Amino acid sequence: MGTCTFCRWIAYTDRTQFIGIIGDRIFLLNYWGVKLFARANSAITVFKFIILGATILSLILTGFHSENFGTSSSFAPYGWSAVLTAVGSRANPATCSLT
């Protein structure tokens, strides 16, 4: 089988120039594509931070109650020692059904 009809009329130097031009076009397409996606990524990142900020702000504005930060809290009615004792104790391996 011979070479393709398109390549038959192209001389060796013309063929290398043709391949060089195609390579340059592919390089430029990749270069511009990376620049475009970098800009798009920056825009998407800014959009994500705006949504995050709007979510935090709306939750603070709709659900913030200053009385939750007072001294009269029912979280630990017996003091922090009871909480720390519960955290520090471990289950007895002989009676624990999870082991």
FENGIDA-V164078 format. One record per pair of residues at least 12 apart in sequence whose C-alpha atoms are under 7 Angstrom apart, sorted by the first residue. I is the first residue (numbers start at 1). J is the second residue. Records with the same first field share a line. If there is no record, write none. Layout:
I: J, J
//
This chain:
none
//
